[in-house]
Amino acid sequence: MNPEGIAAADVAAIRAAKGWSTYQLASFLGCNQSTVWRMEHGGNISGPARKLLLGLKAEIDQEAEAA
């Protein structure tokens, strides 16, 4: 995991858990599909997108613990 607390694999896992396309995740994050692709392949994850992804990750982790 990178210092920001979210790794490329986490981005792909979040998208899969939500059942979202790259377009849907990009719309949620306020970026474009190529940015999501870069995040999923090791690119920099920073700013508001990082915070939103961390929130989604926490939500998914809580749902998994409750199941």
C-alpha positions as CSV (number, residue, x, y, z in Angstrom):
1,M,0.0,0.0,0.0
2,N,1.3,3.4,-0.8
3,P,1.8,6.2,1.8
4,E,-1.6,7.7,1.1
5,G,-3.3,4.5,2.3
6,I,-4.7,3.3,-1.0
7,A,-3.1,1.2,-3.6
8,A,-3.8,0.6,-7.3
9,A,-5.3,-2.8,-6.5
10,D,-7.6,-1.0,-4.0
11,V,-9.0,1.2,-6.8
12,A,-9.8,-1.8,-9.0
13,A,-11.3,-3.7,-6.0
14,I,-13.5,-0.7,-5.1
15,R,-14.7,-0.4,-8.6
16,A,-15.5,-4.1,-8.8
17,A,-17.2,-4.1,-5.4
18,K,-19.5,-1.3,-6.5
19,G,-20.1,-2.9,-9.9
20,W,-19.0,0.3,-11.5
21,S,-17.5,0.9,-14.9
22,T,-14.4,3.1,-15.2
23,Y,-16.8,5.8,-16.5
24,Q,-19.0,5.5,-13.4
25,L,-16.1,5.7,-11.0
26,A,-14.6,8.6,-13.0
27,S,-17.9,10.5,-12.7
28,F,-18.0,9.9,-9.0
29,L,-14.5,11.1,-8.5
30,G,-14.8,14.0,-10.9
31,C,-12.1,12.9,-13.2
32,N,-11.9,11.1,-16.6
33,Q,-11.7,7.5,-17.4
34,S,-8.0,7.7,-18.3
35,T,-7.3,9.0,-14.8
36,V,-9.1,6.0,-13.3
37,W,-7.1,3.7,-15.5
38,R,-3.8,5.3,-14.4
39,M,-4.9,5.0,-10.7
40,E,-5.6,1.3,-11.3
41,H,-2.2,0.8,-12.9
42,G,-0.1,2.4,-10.3
43,G,-0.5,6.1,-11.0
44,N,-0.6,8.8,-8.4
45,I,-3.7,8.9,-6.3
46,S,-4.0,12.3,-4.6
47,G,-6.3,15.2,-3.7
48,P,-10.1,14.9,-3.5
49,A,-10.1,11.6,-5.5
50,R,-7.9,10.0,-2.8
51,K,-10.3,11.1,-0.1
52,L,-13.3,9.9,-1.9
53,L,-11.6,6.5,-2.6
54,L,-10.6,6.2,1.0
55,G,-14.2,6.8,2.0
56,L,-15.5,4.2,-0.5
57,K,-12.9,1.7,0.8
58,A,-13.9,2.2,4.4
59,E,-17.6,1.8,3.4
60,I,-16.8,-1.5,1.6
61,D,-14.7,-2.7,4.5
62,Q,-17.5,-2.0,6.9
63,E,-20.0,-3.8,4.7
64,A,-17.7,-6.8,4.6
65,E,-17.3,-6.9,8.3
66,A,-21.0,-6.8,8.9
67,A,-21.7,-9.7,6.5
